[in-house]
């Protein structure tokens, strides 16, 4: 399973599972800075959009779009953990491409765009198809528009996935945008080129009919898988609302699917008998394959950073080093508030209740030098607790407005920093010895990194940060470890 990564690097995280429940991060489709060069100044939630993974004749394919870049491309590998090839760029329009191989061996590209140029209702979009020659690495023949949505006035067709079942072609697309109106609609055909007939009872999956108070919302953009035991399952996007805020933004959900025949076409029924995503459900009929305990405390004692760590935009220079059990980070002029690659090493926040802490060794040489811990959603929404020359300072940035929320004198060289998150609340604290923490700034508003406040597509991150705030510096901030804990293990 592969997910969007937008402006984050490495790009296109790849997870592996044997039971569709326990998933292990095994690599990235984009792991080399020169593989796909994200442009300098790339905006928030731009870059690598929806990725589709497919397998054909011993080769794995990842196909996606680099928005505000060179558009659509695919990479290949014999092992999904990598290494992955350099990109094959395609002369195609739109986003969210997918691949389908028919029984005759021909490969077809499906994409999102209105290539007809006819716009007779607002936000009209659609899916189109063209043959792809994987040996030449290019689209051949003529493209053809195959749908403009499930009905007149339908909006934002995206994420087309083409399948063949029982001799019929099934096209699943996302419609309604990735917000509250998100949905999955079905179209079917007797021929790969169409015509594709919208299912008369669309959408086949959505949560919009459940109302805005339902705790799982914005559900759509599905993909299907058939297990070796002939069960069908679907993965899709969705968001969880807690106290009216969606802290974790878009997540991946799993639900069972049953095919039923209707008018000679197989129709997927999502979560039969329920009709929407469940909070708990019977797991797939597959051998239970639990993973080793996920990395919590990283002692930085390996030669490479663990796979969980990401960077904001592509680090074209190496400004960090793993040395003698420390992660040493160079102070650089770049800051979190700008569309740059700052000295920020972060991992995803995966839980509504969590704790993140680190041991920092840092001696500021100038008033502008800072290092510490930061929670980040995008360039306009983040919180940071940093050590300066003679103070510890807590900053909160909401919709681009930065506020100093607390400052206390602190002149020591070593400090322990911690954040405890409880959905939309967070407390920051510090200590001179591990375990004896003192709160700074009281309860902070963590909703500023939620979906409702920050917007965008990427979820929140937490990690370590160092900056010289516009000035050149040769200083180093050393982090001895970083610890991330799930504080709500019984429910997540």
Secondary structure, 3 states (H helix, E strand, C coil): CECCCECEECEEEEEECCCCCCCEEEEEEECCCCCCCCCCCCCCCCEECCCEEEEECCEEEEEEEEECCCEEEEEEECCCCCCCCCCEECCCCCEEEEEEECCCCCEEEEEECCCCCCCCCCCCCCEEEEEEECCCCEEEEEEEEEECCCCCCCCCCEEEEEEEECCEEEEEEEECCCCCCCEEEEEEECCCCCCCEECCCCCCEECHHHCCCCCEEEEEEEEEEECCCCCEEEEEEEEECECCECCCCEEEEEEEEEEEEECCEEEEEECCCCCCCCCCCCCCCCCCCCCCCCCCEECCCCCCCCCCCEEECCCCCCCEEEECCEEEEECCCCCCCCCCCCEEEEEECCCCEEEEEEEEECCCCCCCCEEEEEEEEECCEEEEEEECCCEEEEEEEECCEEEEEEEEECCCCEEEEEEEEECCEEEEEEECCCCCCEEEEEEEEHHHHCHHHHCCCCCCEEEEEEECCCCCCCCEEEEEEEEEEECCCCCC
